Amino acid sequence: MEDHNQVAEQEIEAFMIVRAIGARFVAAERFSVRQADNCCIVYVGNNDGMPICGFFFKSATEKSVLLFLQGRRQVRYHVEDPSDILTFYREIETVVKASMQYA
């Protein structure tokens, strides 16, 4: 099992990356994060807002990011560390833009 402090740091780093990507379209302070049992979920708005993505970093063998797309579709990206999130920034932008219609 990975060190809990390291996981928390990675989740914070991942949240900051997603927020920075999305801040081009939505004010940065509108992003929030909620810790669940096995992941962290990023929202636009409060915790009842539209989910953007989830971070699954607690596994010692596999880390991933789940994007919540329109129409209840989801896509999972495997990552080595939070900076890998930058490779699919366009997809995050698309989800954030879609969230604006529900804001």
N, C-alpha and C positions, 0 to 999 in steps of 0.2 A: 504494500500500500504506500502511495506517495505521501510525503510529509504534508499535513493539513495546511501549514502556513504557506508552503509553496503553491498548493492548489489555490488558496485564497488570493495570493499575489497574482497568479496567472488569470484568475477570474476577473480581478480588478483591472489588470492590463487589457484583457479582452474587451471588457465593458468600455474602457476608455477609447479603444480603437473603434468599436462600433459607434460609439457616441460621436467621435470625431468625423467619421464617414457620414453619418446621418445629419450632423449639424449644418451641412450645406443646405438642407431642406427644412429642418425643424430645429427650433432653438434647443441648444444643448441641455438646458435645465429641464426640458420636458422628458428626457430619457430617464428611466428608472430601472432598477434591477431587483429581482426577488430570488432568494435562495430557496431551492427545493431540495428534496432528499438527495437526488443524484445529479442535479444540474443547477445552473443559474439561468433565469429567463430575463431577457431585456425587453422592456416595453417602451412604447411612445405613449406618454401620459402616465397616469398612476398605474398601480398594479392591476387595475381593471381595464387598462387601455389595450391597444393592439400589440400582441407579442411580435417581436422582430426576430429574435433568435434565442437559442439555448446553448449553453456551454456545458459539455460533458467532459470534464477534466479530471475526475476523481479516479479513473481507472489507471492502474500502473502500466498497462500495456497499450492502451488506445485512447486517444483524445479526439473529440469531434465537436463540430458546431452544427447545429440544426437550424435551418432557416425556415420560417413560417411564411409560405407563399399564399397568394390569393387562392380562393376556392378550397381552402383546407389542405392544400398540397404542402408537402414538406420535402426538403432536400438536405441531406447530411454530407458534410465535408469533413474528411479526416485531416487533422492538423498535428504537427509536431510541437508547436508552441503558438502562443497567441498572435505573434507577428504574421503567421500564415494566413490570418483572416484577411489581410490586405490583398491576397491573390483573388478573392472573390468579392471585392468591394462593389463592383457594378450590381451584383445580385442584392447586396445589402441596400444600396441606393434605391433599387426598384421596390424593395419591401417598405422602406421608409417612405418613399413617395406615395405608395398605395395607402399607407397608414394615415396620410394627411386627409384623405376623404372621410375618415371615420373620426377625426379629431374634433 
